[in-house]
């Protein structure tokens, strides 16, 4: 009986040799044989990234097609006499949603304070210097109907949530599962097929026998009959805590990110420039996270970015609107930090759930994030109650989610969990991430 070649193993000890293949081989070691990151994986990344190039255009399109430009009541005959028919606001500009019953100049004593006002009777005049036409100007979605543009946003995001649920279920029938998932679920034939496909694309030798892949199905025949559902996310203590905390964190991160992204006014800049800067700051934010996440860990990055986002939102509550330079700088920093938190939680969540429930867990957190996205426009409605209430809600929510994320386990330098047992009783520690659980104590 011959043992497996040494290059099949990485940082393992006490491993047994079998005639049919290395029974204690880890999937990561096997993946190294077929190419852990080669042309095959690069192609997958490019295909998945291509959809991300157009997706943000749809998600934030309502910032432009639903914009509400400055407006005032239309007066039937506008001249020097009737010009005073529209009352002025505190800023000296015509009010947007009211007109005098009669111009004050036609009232005895010109007592404008005593002149009653009524809603606009003949429609509105819009400032077309920034937007030539929007849904607000086309259908007069202003004043009593000013919430309708954001309502359209809510309907769009609800459709996005339902679509992700529906097509997520359908994609299970169309898209091949990963070889790691197939191995964890004892589907050896498919895993062998996909690993050899990966090896050919990466110009690496194919696996001659499926016995090597079969060795990874450590649970034996019993695993074949094991079916996991959504309920398994809450059946065990540690996985239940991960599901609840990560779900709330995804919800809070989505509300904060889109609450900032959908609020482009009040910074002294044009909508187009504000949107461009908001988008541009995401590039260095993501690069910084990719640098920090492997040095200080996933949990500190998530906690830190959420708390700092809350701090930026809180600071802008107290900065006067006429100090627009400072407000813009703080808002841009907060937008970058909110993007950093979103990037972190996506990477982090993949490592929290075991392989047998990873897609289920990601689906659960994704749905909660879609709920958060749908709620974000509703938060902006709160400005009718108090002008800074939306910022207060976003600030408190981001801060709470940041503190809550401290309950999640750190995953830096740890082996990806394969089973629920790996999450509940982790046997691998830092520096031993490739040691198979079933052979850790063998000699």
C-alpha positions in Angstrom: 0.0 0.0 0.0 1.4 3.4 -1.0 0.7 6.7 0.6 -0.5 9.8 -1.2 2.0 12.2 -2.6 3.3 14.9 -0.3 2.0 17.7 -2.5 -1.5 16.7 -1.7 -1.1 18.0 1.8 -0.7 21.4 3.4 0.0 21.9 7.1 -1.4 18.5 8.1 -0.1 15.9 10.5 -1.1 12.4 11.6 -2.9 11.7 8.3 -3.8 8.2 7.3 -3.0 6.5 3.9 -5.6 4.5 2.0 -5.3 2.3 -1.0 -8.2 4.2 -2.8 -6.9 7.7 -1.9 -6.1 10.0 0.9 -9.0 9.7 3.3 -8.0 12.8 5.3 -7.4 15.1 2.3 -8.9 18.6 2.7 -10.8 20.3 -0.1 -8.4 23.2 -0.1 -5.5 20.9 -0.7 -7.4 19.3 -3.6 -8.3 22.6 -5.0 -4.6 23.5 -5.1 -4.0 20.5 -7.4 -6.5 21.7 -10.0 -5.6 25.4 -9.6 -6.9 27.5 -6.7 -7.0 30.7 -8.7 -6.3 30.4 -12.4 -7.9 31.3 -15.7 -11.1 29.3 -14.8 -11.6 31.4 -11.6 -10.7 34.6 -13.4 -13.4 34.0 -16.0 -16.0 33.4 -13.4 -15.1 36.6 -11.6 -15.3 38.6 -14.9 -18.7 37.1 -15.7 -20.1 37.9 -12.3 -18.5 41.4 -12.2 -20.0 42.3 -15.6 -23.5 42.4 -14.2 -22.4 44.6 -11.3 -21.4 47.3 -13.8 -25.0 48.0 -14.8 -26.8 47.1 -11.6 -26.1 50.3 -9.7 -27.5 52.3 -12.6 -30.9 50.7 -12.1 -30.8 50.9 -8.3 -30.1 54.6 -8.1 -31.8 55.7 -11.3 -34.7 57.3 -9.3 -32.2 59.9 -8.0 -32.5 61.5 -11.4 -35.8 60.4 -13.0 -37.7 61.1 -9.7 -35.9 64.3 -8.8 -38.1 67.2 -7.7 -36.7 70.6 -9.0 -37.5 73.9 -7.4 -41.1 75.0 -8.3 -43.8 77.6 -7.5 -47.5 77.9 -8.2 -48.5 78.9 -11.7 -50.6 82.1 -11.8 -53.1 82.4 -14.7 -51.9 85.8 -15.7 -48.4 86.7 -14.5 -47.6 90.4 -14.5 -46.3 93.0 -12.2 -49.6 93.1 -10.3 -50.2 89.4 -10.0 -46.5 88.6 -9.3 -47.2 89.1 -5.6 -49.9 86.4 -5.7 -47.4 83.8 -4.6 -46.2 84.2 -1.0 -42.5 84.2 -0.2 -40.7 81.8 2.0 -38.1 82.6 4.7 -35.4 82.5 2.0 -37.1 85.2 0.0 -38.1 82.8 -2.8 -41.7 82.0 -3.9 -43.3 79.3 -1.8 -43.8 76.0 -3.6 -47.2 74.9 -2.5 -49.5 77.9 -1.9 -50.8 81.1 -3.4 -52.9 84.0 -2.1 -56.6 84.0 -2.8 -56.0 87.6 -4.1 -52.7 89.4 -4.5 -51.9 91.4 -1.4 -51.6 94.6 -3.5 -55.3 94.3 -4.2 -56.2 94.1 -0.5 -56.9 97.2 1.4 -53.9 98.2 3.5 -51.8 95.5 1.7 -51.9 93.3 4.9 -50.4 90.2 3.4 -50.4 88.5 6.8 -54.1 88.6 6.9 -54.5 87.4 3.3 -55.6 83.7 3.2 -53.7 81.2 1.0 -54.9 78.2 -0.9 -53.1 75.3 -2.7 -51.9 75.9 -6.2 -55.0 76.2 -8.5 -53.4 76.2 -11.9 -50.4 73.8 -11.5 -46.8 74.6 -11.0 -43.8 76.3 -12.8 -40.6 74.2 -12.5 -37.0 75.2 -12.7 -35.6 73.3 -15.7 -32.0 74.4 -15.3 -30.9 71.1 -13.9 -33.6 68.6 -15.1 -35.5 69.2 -18.3 -38.1 66.6 -17.3 -38.7 64.1 -14.5 -41.6 62.0 -13.3 -42.3 64.8 -10.7 -42.6 67.5 -13.4 -44.5 65.3 -15.8 -47.2 64.3 -13.3 -46.9 67.2 -10.8 -45.7 64.9 -8.0 -45.1 67.7 -5.6 -46.7 69.3 -2.5 -49.5 66.9 -1.3 -48.1 64.3 -3.8 -44.4 64.8 -3.0 -44.1 61.3 -1.5 -45.0 59.5 -4.7 -41.5 59.6 -6.3 -40.1 57.9 -3.3 -43.0 55.5 -3.2 -42.1 54.5 -6.7 -38.6 53.8 -5.4 -40.1 51.6 -2.6 -42.1 49.6 -5.2 -39.0 49.1 -7.3 -37.0 47.8 -4.4 -39.9 45.5 -3.2 -39.9 44.1 -6.8 -36.1 43.6 -6.5 -36.6 41.7 -3.2 -39.3 39.4 -4.7 -37.2 38.9 -7.8 -34.2 37.9 -5.9 -36.3 35.3 -4.0 -37.9 33.9 -7.2 -34.8 33.8 -9.4 -32.7 32.6 -6.4 -34.8 29.5 -6.3 -34.8 29.1 -10.1 -31.0 29.6 -10.2 -30.6 26.4 -8.2 -31.9 24.5 -11.2 -29.8 26.4 -13.8 -26.5 27.1 -12.2 -24.0 24.3 -11.3 -23.2 24.0 -7.6 -19.7 24.6 -6.5 -17.4 21.5 -6.1 -17.0 22.3 -2.4 -20.8 22.1 -1.9 -21.0 18.9 -3.9 -18.3 17.3 -1.8 -19.9 18.4 1.4 -23.2 16.8 0.2 -21.5 13.6 -1.0 -22.2 14.2 -4.7 -18.9 12.8 -5.8 -19.6 12.3 -9.5 -20.5 15.9 -10.1 -17.7 17.2 -8.0 -15.2 15.1 -9.9 -16.6 16.4 -13.2 -16.4 20.1 -12.2 -12.9 19.8 -10.7 -11.6 18.2 -13.9 -13.2 21.0 -15.9 -11.4 23.5 -13.7 -8.1 21.6 -14.1 -8.4 21.6 -17.9 -9.1 25.4 -18.0 -6.2 26.0 -15.7 -3.9 23.7 -17.7 -3.4 21.4 -14.7 -3.4 17.6 -14.7 -6.9 16.1 -14.3 -7.7 14.0 -11.3 -7.3 10.5 -12.6 -9.8 8.9 -10.2 -12.9 10.1 -8.4 -11.7 8.1 -5.4 -9.7 11.2 -4.4 -12.8 13.3 -4.4 -14.8 10.6 -2.7 -12.4 10.8 0.2 -13.7 14.2 1.0 -17.2 12.9 1.8 -16.3 12.2 5.4 -19.8 11.8 6.7 -20.3 8.6 4.6 -23.7 7.4 3.4 -25.6 9.2 6.1 -24.7 12.6 4.6 -26.4 11.7 1.3 -29.8 11.5 3.0 -29.3 14.8 5.0 -31.4 17.6 3.7 -30.9 21.1 4.9 -33.6 23.8 4.9 -34.0 27.4 6.0 -35.0 26.2 9.5 -31.5 24.7 10.1 -30.2 28.2 10.3 -31.9 28.5 13.7 -31.8 24.9 15.1 -28.4 25.1 16.8 -27.2 27.8 19.2 -24.2 29.3 17.5 -25.6 29.1 14.0 -28.8 30.7 15.3 -26.8 33.6 16.8 -24.9 34.0 13.5 -28.1 34.1 11.5 -29.9 36.6 13.7 -26.9 39.0 14.2 -25.8 38.8 10.5 -29.3 39.3 9.3 -29.8 42.4 11.5 -26.4 43.7 10.4 -27.3 43.2 6.7 -30.6 45.0 7.2 -28.9 48.0 9.0 -26.1 48.2 6.5 -28.6 48.3 3.6 -30.8 51.0 5.3 -27.7 53.1 6.0 -26.1 52.8 2.6 -29.2 53.6 0.6 -30.4 56.2 3.1 -27.2 58.1 2.3 -27.2 57.3 -1.4 -30.8 58.5 -2.0 -30.2 61.8 -0.2 -28.2 64.0 -2.5 -29.5 67.4 -1.5 -28.3 69.9 1.1 -24.6 69.9 0.3 -24.3 72.9 -1.9 -23.3 70.8 -4.9 -25.2 69.8 -8.0 -27.0 66.4 -7.9 -24.8 65.1 -10.7 -21.5 66.1 -9.0 -22.7 64.8 -5.6 -23.7 61.5 -7.2 -20.3 61.2 -9.0 -18.3 61.9 -5.9 -20.5 59.4 -3.9 -19.7 56.8 -6.5 -16.0 57.6 -6.8 -15.4 57.4 -3.1 -16.4 53.7 -3.2 -13.3 52.7 -5.1 -10.7 53.7 -2.4 -13.2 52.5 0.3 -13.2 49.0 -1.2 -9.5 48.9 -1.8 -8.9 49.9 1.8 -11.2 47.2 3.1 -9.4 44.6 0.9 -6.2 45.7 2.5 -7.4 45.8 6.1 -9.7 42.8 6.3 -6.8 40.4 6.1 -4.7 42.3 8.6 -7.0 43.4 11.4 -9.8 40.9 10.8 -13.4 40.8 9.5 -15.2 41.7 12.7 -13.1 44.9 13.6 -13.6 46.1 10.0 -17.4 45.6 10.1 -17.8 47.1 13.6 -15.4 50.0 12.8 -17.0 51.0 9.5 -20.5 50.9 10.9 -19.7 53.0 14.0 -17.7 55.5 11.9 -20.5 55.8 9.4 -22.9 56.6 12.3 -20.4 59.2 13.6 -20.3 60.9 10.2 -24.1 61.0 10.0 -24.3 62.3 13.6 -21.7 65.1 13.0 -23.7 66.4 10.0 -26.8 66.8 12.2 -25.1 69.6 14.0 -23.2 71.2 11.1 -25.2 74.2 9.7 -26.3 74.0 6.1 -24.5 77.2 5.2 -21.2 75.4 6.0 -21.7 73.2 2.9 -18.0 72.5 2.4 -17.7 70.7 5.8 -21.1 69.0 5.3 -20.1 67.7 1.9 -16.7 66.4 3.2 -18.3 64.6 6.1 -21.1 63.2 3.9 -18.6 61.9 1.4 -16.6 60.2 4.1 -19.7 58.7 5.6 -20.7 57.4 2.1 -17.3 55.8 1.7 -17.5 54.1 5.1 -21.0 52.8 4.4 -19.7 51.2 1.2 -16.8 49.7 3.2 -19.2 48.2 5.7 -21.3 46.7 2.8 -18.2 45.2 1.2 -17.0 43.8 4.6 -20.3 42.2 5.5 -20.6 40.5 2.1 -17.1 38.9 2.4 -17.6 38.2 6.1 -21.0 36.4 5.7 -19.5 33.9 3.2 -17.1 32.7 5.9 -19.7 32.5 8.8 -22.0 29.9 7.3 -21.0 26.3 6.7 -20.8 25.0 3.2 -24.0 22.9 3.6 -26.0 26.0 4.5 -23.9 28.8 2.9 -26.3 29.6 0.1 -29.3 29.3 2.4 -27.7 31.7 4.8 -26.7 34.2 2.1 -30.2 34.0 0.7 -31.7 34.8 4.2 -29.4 37.8 4.8 -29.9 39.0 1.2 -33.7 39.1 1.7 -33.3 41.1 4.9 -30.9 43.5 3.1 -33.6 44.0 0.4 -36.1 44.8 3.1 -33.6 47.4 4.4 -33.3 48.8 0.9 -37.1 49.1 0.6 -37.3 50.8 4.0 -34.6 53.4 3.2 -36.9 55.7 1.2 -39.5 55.5 4.0 -36.9 56.8 6.4 -36.5 59.9 4.2 -40.2 60.6 4.7 -39.5 61.4 8.4 -38.2 64.8 7.5 -41.8 66.0 7.4 -41.9 65.2 11.2 -38.5 66.8 11.9 -36.0 67.9 9.3 -33.1 65.9 10.9 -35.1 62.9 12.0 -33.9 60.7 9.0 -30.3 61.4 9.9 -31.0 60.5 13.5 -32.6 57.2 12.6 -29.8 56.3 10.2 -27.2 57.3 12.8 -28.7 55.3 15.6 -29.3 52.3 13.3 -25.8 52.1 12.0 -24.3 52.5 15.6 -26.5 49.8 17.0 -25.7 47.4 14.1 -22.0 48.1 14.6 -22.2 47.2 18.3 -24.3 44.1 17.6 -21.7 42.9 15.0 -19.3 42.4 18.0 -21.2 39.2 18.8 -20.1 37.6 15.5 -17.1 35.2 15.6 -13.8 36.3 13.9 -13.0 34.2 10.8 -9.6 35.6 9.9 -7.1 32.7 9.0 -9.7 30.0 9.8 -10.7 27.2 7.6 -14.1 27.5 6.0 -16.7 25.5 8.0 -18.1 22.6 6.0 -20.8 21.3 8.3 -23.1 22.6 11.0 -20.9 20.7 13.5 -17.9 22.7 12.3 -19.7 25.9 13.4 -21.0 24.6 16.7 -17.7 22.9 17.8 -14.9 24.4 15.7 -11.8 22.2 15.8 -9.5 24.3 13.6 -7.6 27.3 14.9 -5.3 29.9 13.3 -2.4 28.2 11.6 -4.2 24.9 11.3 -6.9 25.8 8.8 -6.2 22.8 6.6 -6.4 20.1 9.2 -9.3 17.8 8.5 -11.7 17.5 11.4 -11.9 13.8 11.2 -8.1 13.3 11.4 -7.1 16.0 13.8 -6.4 13.6 16.7 -5.1 10.6 14.7 -1.6 9.4 14.9 
